[in-house]
């Protein structure tokens, strides 16, 4: 509909014009009327009409004053004047200033309809021209955006030469003197992302892109674009810390307008566009840090620490978990798991693949040792393929740690609820103690006490599960450690005897010969020949 305002200082004229023709059939809507020049100008400013039909001789402001101001301010308003016979020359002047036409009072219906047809034709032509211009401008903006996006992608990949036209145009667009690469990533919580269709994902991508265009590109703060499936910002700024506020503002606007949580990762500022490839890698690394620090954060790049081996510490912590799993209350197991997980997180900080692989190998080791001790475990607990897939699916280390703790709690409860497992746990605890304290005095009575059994029952229990008597088992453990020392060290025989729990070297030699058929020194000589 064409929006129309009627103006005349005589209300009866306006009333007559309203009734003279069927305005709706001309595709017109009367949106207001005015009784003097000032009121008419106020309505034009307030209602933005397409067409004004006005008396040329109005109080306060004449028609000439009105049309001059319309043209001076570039308002898209067409004007038809109504004049008395004696105002002919005045009306012709108005046409010269841009009025569509003029009508002589009293207004005749056929003449009004003819002038309205002319007005409709001009307005329609103008609107079509504006649409064409709009489409051309849109295409030009799209083309410029695509060219800029391509140049920035190449800069972030390090493949754009400073001598090219693309580089020079980008440099003119981003004045600097500092540049920061930023990545915006929507938090795809498992419960949400699994429900999002491809269409919804594209809508989310489009919506975030619009917010970034309005926040970054259209305000000349920098440039926002897509690189693959990543939302990337190259911010152009003067002060080093400006981008932190920009990242927080971006995050806040996306959450406010789209109800989506995002993380924003920032590189360190660089002073040369040719260093944007390095800056982009820093932003990618900063984004990886959300795995360790949590979701919905502004993440600044921090140079990674130099890696170092913590194998011995990890090995000890794993065995602490195993010991507590087989002989301590769950609360103590949970404490050991917490220390173990915190150590892995600390030592792999900043390297997600290393964190996942370390947890996988560590969990596998603990499960394997529990199985070796005779504990019956579920098929799922023993399925390494499923375990690796599960550990790799978590968005943060802490959620992975919670899952791991839950797996061990379930395993612990299954062990605790199985009478066969209970006996195996007791036996594993006794074997573990012997293996760790073989150099000390170990008696049947002390081990029976540890198992809360009387010595006679414990002796029978031990033989039932190991197929050998207790004393024989202790001797085998000691002799095994003795062979290792004879083969790998230069310790004297009496020193080895003391280290494996024998106060008398002669007695040790007799037991060694009884076990291996040769004296310790002979065993050492034969071992050196191999």
C-alpha positions in Angstrom: 0.0 0.0 0.0 1.1 3.6 -0.8 1.1 5.6 2.4 -0.7 9.0 2.0 -1.0 12.3 4.0 -3.7 14.9 3.2 -3.1 18.6 4.1 -5.3 21.7 3.9 -6.1 24.5 6.2 -9.7 23.9 5.5 -11.1 20.7 7.2 -13.9 20.5 4.8 -11.4 20.1 1.9 -9.7 17.2 3.6 -13.1 15.6 4.4 -14.1 16.0 0.8 -10.9 14.5 -0.5 -11.4 11.5 1.8 -14.8 10.8 0.2 -14.0 11.8 -3.3 -12.6 8.4 -4.5 -12.0 4.9 -3.2 -8.4 5.3 -2.1 -8.0 1.6 -1.3 -8.8 0.6 -4.9 -5.7 2.7 -5.9 -3.6 0.8 -3.4 -3.4 3.8 -1.1 -3.9 4.2 2.7 -4.5 7.6 4.3 -2.3 7.6 7.4 -2.7 11.2 8.6 -3.9 14.7 7.8 -2.5 18.2 8.6 -4.0 21.7 8.9 -0.8 23.8 8.5 2.7 23.7 7.1 4.5 23.0 10.4 2.1 20.1 11.3 2.5 18.6 7.8 6.4 18.6 8.2 6.1 17.0 11.6 3.9 14.3 10.2 6.2 13.7 7.3 9.1 13.2 9.7 7.1 11.0 12.0 5.1 8.8 9.5 7.4 8.7 6.5 4.6 8.7 3.8 5.1 7.9 0.2 2.8 10.6 -1.1 1.5 14.0 0.2 -1.5 15.8 -1.3 -1.4 19.3 0.1 -2.8 22.8 -0.4 0.0 25.0 -1.8 -0.9 28.0 0.3 -0.7 26.8 4.0 -0.2 28.7 7.2 3.3 28.8 8.8 4.9 27.1 5.8 3.9 27.2 2.2 4.0 24.3 -0.2 7.2 25.7 -1.7 8.8 25.7 1.7 7.7 22.1 2.3 9.0 20.7 -1.0 12.3 22.6 -0.7 12.9 21.0 2.7 11.9 17.6 1.4 14.4 17.8 -1.5 17.1 19.4 0.7 16.9 16.5 3.2 16.6 13.8 0.5 13.3 12.4 1.9 11.6 9.9 -0.4 8.3 11.7 -0.5 6.3 12.6 -3.6 4.0 15.7 -3.5 0.8 16.7 -5.4 -0.3 20.3 -4.8 -3.9 21.7 -4.8 -4.1 25.4 -5.7 -6.7 28.1 -6.3 -7.0 29.6 -9.8 -5.0 32.7 -8.8 -2.1 30.5 -7.6 -1.4 29.0 -11.0 2.1 30.5 -11.4 2.9 29.6 -7.8 1.9 26.0 -8.5 4.0 25.8 -11.7 7.0 26.9 -9.6 6.2 24.0 -7.2 6.3 21.6 -10.1 9.6 23.0 -11.1 10.9 22.2 -7.6 9.8 18.6 -8.0 6.1 18.2 -7.3 4.4 15.5 -9.4 1.6 17.8 -10.5 -1.0 20.3 -9.2 -4.8 20.3 -9.2 -7.1 23.3 -9.3 -9.8 23.8 -6.7 -12.5 22.5 -6.6 -10.8 19.1 -7.3 -12.5 17.1 -10.0 -12.6 13.3 -9.4 -11.4 12.4 -12.9 -8.4 14.8 -12.7 -7.5 13.5 -9.3 -7.6 9.9 -10.5 -5.4 10.8 -13.5 -2.8 12.5 -11.3 -2.9 9.6 -8.9 -2.1 7.2 -11.8 0.9 9.3 -12.6 2.0 9.3 -9.0 1.6 5.5 -8.7 3.7 5.0 -11.8 6.4 7.2 -10.5 6.4 5.7 -7.0 6.4 2.1 -8.5 9.3 3.0 -10.8 11.2 4.5 -7.9 10.6 1.5 -5.7 11.7 -0.9 -8.4 14.9 1.2 -8.9 15.6 1.1 -5.2 15.1 -2.7 -5.2 17.6 -3.0 -8.1 20.1 -0.8 -6.4 19.6 -2.7 -3.2 20.2 -6.0 -5.0 23.3 -4.6 -6.6 24.6 -3.3 -3.3 23.9 -6.6 -1.7 25.8 -8.4 -4.5 28.7 -6.0 -4.2 28.8 -6.4 -0.4 28.7 -10.2 -0.8 31.5 -10.1 -3.4 33.6 -7.8 -1.1 32.9 -10.1 1.9 33.9 -13.2 -0.1 37.1 -11.6 -1.3 38.0 -10.4 2.2 37.2 -13.8 3.7 39.4 -15.5 1.1 42.2 -13.1 1.8 41.9 -13.6 5.6 41.7 -17.4 5.3 44.9 -17.3 3.2 46.6 -15.0 5.8 45.6 -17.4 8.6 47.2 -20.2 6.6 50.3 -18.2 5.7 49.7 -18.4 2.0 49.0 -14.7 1.0 52.0 -12.7 -0.3 52.4 -9.0 0.8 52.8 -7.9 -2.8 49.3 -9.0 -3.9 46.3 -6.8 -4.4 44.3 -8.9 -1.9 46.9 -8.3 0.8 47.0 -4.5 0.2 43.1 -4.3 0.3 43.1 -6.3 3.5 45.7 -4.1 5.0 43.6 -1.0 4.0 40.6 -2.5 5.7 42.3 -3.5 8.9 44.3 -0.5 10.1 45.8 -2.0 13.2 48.4 -1.4 14.5 47.7 -4.6 16.4 45.8 -7.7 15.2 44.3 -10.6 17.3 42.9 -13.8 16.0 39.8 -15.1 17.8 37.7 -18.2 17.4 34.1 -18.5 18.5 32.8 -22.0 19.2 29.3 -23.0 20.3 29.2 -25.4 23.2 27.7 -28.6 21.9 26.6 -30.3 25.1 25.9 -34.0 24.4 22.3 -33.7 25.4 21.7 -30.8 22.9 24.0 -31.6 20.0 22.5 -35.1 19.6 19.1 -33.5 19.0 20.2 -30.8 16.6 19.5 -31.6 12.9 21.7 -30.5 10.0 19.2 -27.8 9.3 19.3 -26.5 12.9 23.1 -26.6 12.9 23.1 -24.4 9.8 20.6 -22.0 11.3 22.8 -21.7 14.4 25.8 -21.1 12.3 23.9 -18.4 10.3 22.6 -16.7 13.5 26.0 -16.6 15.1 27.5 -15.2 11.9 24.9 -12.4 11.9 25.7 -11.4 15.5 29.4 -11.4 14.6 28.8 -9.3 11.5 26.9 -6.7 13.5 29.3 -6.7 16.4 32.6 -6.9 14.6 32.5 -6.2 10.8 29.8 -3.5 10.6 31.4 -1.5 13.5 34.8 -1.6 11.9 36.4 -3.3 14.9 37.7 -6.0 12.6 36.4 -8.7 10.4 34.3 -11.8 11.1 34.2 -14.8 8.7 33.9 -18.5 8.4 36.9 -20.8 8.0 35.6 -24.2 7.4 33.1 -24.7 10.2 34.8 -22.2 12.5 33.7 -18.7 13.3 36.8 -16.6 13.1 37.4 -12.9 14.0 40.4 -10.9 13.1 40.3 -7.9 15.4 42.1 -4.6 14.6 43.0 -2.6 17.7 45.3 -0.2 19.3 45.6 -1.4 23.0 46.7 -4.9 23.9 43.8 -5.7 26.3 41.0 -4.3 24.1 40.2 -7.8 22.7 39.3 -9.2 26.2 36.4 -6.8 26.5 35.5 -7.5 22.8 35.5 -11.3 23.5 33.3 -10.9 26.6 30.9 -8.6 24.7 30.6 -11.1 21.8 30.0 -14.0 24.2 27.3 -12.0 26.1 25.5 -10.9 22.9 25.3 -14.4 21.5 23.9 -15.7 24.8 21.5 -12.8 25.1 20.1 -12.8 21.5 20.5 -16.5 20.6 20.4 -18.2 24.1 23.5 -20.2 23.1 26.7 -20.6 25.2 30.0 -20.2 23.4 33.7 -20.1 24.2 35.9 -17.4 22.7 39.6 -18.1 22.2 42.1 -15.4 21.7 45.7 -15.3 20.4 48.3 -12.9 21.6 48.3 -9.6 19.6 50.6 -9.4 16.6 51.8 -6.2 14.8 52.1 -7.6 11.3 49.4 -9.1 9.2 51.9 -11.7 8.0 51.9 -13.1 11.5 48.2 -13.9 11.5 48.9 -17.6 10.7 50.9 -17.9 13.9 48.1 -15.9 15.8 45.4 -18.3 14.4 47.4 -21.3 15.6 47.6 -19.7 19.0 43.8 -19.2 19.0 43.2 -22.8 18.1 45.5 -23.9 20.9 43.7 -21.6 23.3 40.3 -23.2 22.3 41.7 -26.6 23.2 42.3 -25.3 26.7 38.5 -25.4 27.4 38.9 -29.2 27.7 40.9 -28.4 30.9 39.4 -25.2 32.3 35.7 -25.7 31.4 33.1 -24.6 28.8 31.6 -21.1 28.1 34.9 -19.3 28.8 37.0 -16.5 27.3 40.3 -18.3 26.7 43.6 -16.5 26.3 46.5 -18.2 24.7 49.2 -19.3 27.2 52.4 -20.9 25.9 52.5 -24.6 26.7 54.8 -25.9 29.4 57.7 -28.2 28.4 56.6 -31.8 28.8 58.5 -34.1 31.2 58.1 -37.7 32.2 56.0 -38.6 35.2 55.9 -42.4 34.6 57.2 -43.3 38.1 54.7 -41.0 39.8 51.8 -42.3 37.7 52.8 -46.0 38.3 52.8 -45.4 42.0 49.4 -43.7 41.9 47.9 -46.5 39.8 49.0 -49.1 42.4 47.6 -46.9 45.2 44.2 -47.1 43.4 44.6 -50.9 43.0 45.5 -51.4 46.7 42.6 -49.4 47.9 40.2 -51.1 45.4 41.1 -54.5 46.9 41.1 -53.6 50.6 39.9 -50.2 51.6 36.5 -48.4 52.0 35.1 -46.7 48.9 35.8 -43.2 50.3 39.5 -44.0 50.4 39.4 -45.4 46.8 37.7 -42.1 45.8 40.5 -40.1 47.3 43.1 -42.1 45.5 41.2 -41.7 42.2 41.1 -38.0 42.8 44.8 -37.6 43.3 45.5 -39.9 40.3 43.2 -37.9 38.0 44.5 -34.5 39.2 48.1 -35.6 38.5 47.2 -36.7 34.9 45.4 -33.4 34.4 48.3 -31.4 35.7 50.9 -33.2 33.7 49.0 -33.3 30.4 47.5 -29.8 30.7 47.1 -28.2 27.3 47.3 -31.4 25.4 43.9 -33.1 25.1 45.1 -36.1 23.0 47.8 -36.9 25.6 45.3 -36.5 28.5 42.9 -39.0 26.9 45.6 -41.5 25.9 47.2 -41.3 29.3 43.8 -41.9 31.1 43.1 -44.8 28.7 46.4 -46.6 29.3 46.2 -45.9 33.0 42.6 -47.2 33.4 43.5 -50.3 31.3 46.5 -51.0 33.5 44.4 -50.8 36.7 41.7 -53.1 35.2 44.3 -55.5 34.0 46.0 -55.8 37.4 42.6 -56.2 39.1 41.9 -59.0 36.7 45.3 -60.6 37.4 44.6 -60.6 41.1 41.6 -62.8 40.4 38.8 -60.2 40.6 35.9 -61.1 38.3 35.2 -58.0 36.1 32.3 -57.4 33.7 32.8 -57.8 30.0 32.2 -54.1 29.6 34.9 -53.2 32.0 37.3 -55.4 30.0 36.3 -53.9 26.6 39.2 -51.6 25.7 37.6 -50.5 22.4 34.5 -49.2 24.1 36.6 -47.6 26.9 38.8 -45.6 24.4 35.7 -44.4 22.5 34.0 -43.3 25.7 37.0 -41.4 27.1 37.4 -39.6 23.8 33.8 -38.4 23.7 33.9 -36.0 26.6 34.2 -32.2 26.1 36.1 -31.6 29.3 38.7 -33.5 31.4 36.5 -33.1 34.5 33.5 -34.8 32.9 35.8 -37.6 31.7 37.1 -37.9 35.3 33.6 -38.2 36.7 32.8 -41.0 34.2 36.0 -42.8 35.2 35.3 -42.5 38.9 31.8 -43.9 38.2 33.2 -46.9 36.3 35.5 -47.7 39.2 32.7 -47.2 41.8 30.5 -49.7 39.9 33.4 -52.2 39.6 34.0 -51.7 43.4 30.4 -52.4 44.3 30.3 -55.5 42.0 33.5 -56.7 43.8 32.1 -56.0 47.2 28.8 -57.8 46.4 30.4 -61.0 45.1 31.4 -63.5 47.8 33.9 -65.1 45.4 35.4 -61.8 44.6 35.7 -61.0 48.4 37.9 -64.1 48.9 40.0 -63.1 45.8 40.4 -59.6 47.1 41.6 -60.9 50.5 44.1 -63.2 48.7 45.2 -60.4 46.4 45.8 -58.2 49.5 47.9 -60.9 51.1 50.0 -61.5 47.9 50.5 -57.8 47.5 51.7 -57.5 51.1 54.2 -60.4 50.6 55.5 -59.0 47.4 56.1 -55.6 49.0 57.5 -56.8 52.4 59.4 -60.0 51.4 62.5 -58.6 53.0 60.8 -58.5 56.4 59.7 -61.2 58.8 56.5 -62.7 57.5 54.7 -65.3 59.5 51.6 -67.4 59.0 50.1 -65.9 62.1 50.6 -62.3 61.0 49.0 -62.9 57.6 46.1 -64.8 59.2 45.5 -61.8 61.4 45.6 -59.5 58.4 42.9 -61.7 56.8 40.8 -61.8 60.0 41.2 -65.7 60.1 42.7 -68.1 62.6 46.1 -69.5 61.4 44.7 -73.0 60.7 41.8 -71.8 58.6 44.1 -69.3 56.8 46.6 -72.0 55.9 43.8 -74.1 54.4 42.3 -71.0 52.6 45.7 -70.0 51.1 46.4 -73.5 49.8 42.9 -73.8 48.3 43.3 -70.7 46.2 47.0 -70.9 45.3 47.5 -74.7 45.2 50.6 -74.3 47.4 51.2 -73.8 51.1 51.9 -70.4 52.5 55.6 -71.0 53.5 56.4 -72.3 50.0 54.8 -69.3 48.4 56.8 -66.8 50.5 60.0 -68.7 49.7 59.3 -68.6 45.9 58.7 -64.8 46.1 62.0 -64.3 48.0 63.9 -66.6 45.6 62.5 -64.8 42.6 63.8 -61.4 43.9 67.1 -63.1 44.8 67.6 -64.3 41.2 67.0 -60.8 39.9 69.6 -59.4 42.3 72.1 -62.1 41.3 71.7 -61.4 37.6 71.4 -57.6 37.7 73.6 -56.4 40.6 77.1 -57.0 42.1 75.8 -57.5 45.7 77.5 -60.1 47.8 75.5 -63.3 48.6 75.1 -62.3 52.3 73.8 -58.9 51.3 71.2 -60.5 48.9 70.2 -62.9 51.7 69.5 -59.9 54.0 67.5 -58.1 51.3 65.2 -61.0 50.7 64.5 -61.7 54.4 67.2 -64.2 55.5 69.4 -63.4 58.5 71.6 -66.5 57.9 73.5 -66.5 54.5 74.1 -70.3 54.8 70.4 -71.0 55.3 69.6 -68.7 52.3 72.1 -70.6 50.1 70.6 -74.0 51.2 67.1 -72.8 50.3 68.3 -71.3 47.0 70.0 -74.6 46.0 66.9 -76.6 47.0 64.8 -74.3 44.7 67.1 -73.9 41.7 69.4 -76.9 42.0 72.6 -74.7 42.3 74.2 -72.4 44.8 73.7 -68.6 44.4 77.3 -67.9 43.1 77.0 -70.7 40.5 73.6 -69.3 39.4 75.3 -65.9 38.9 78.1 -67.3 36.9 75.7 -69.2 34.6 73.6 -66.1 34.2 76.7 -64.1 33.0 77.4 -66.7 30.3 73.9 -66.2 28.7 
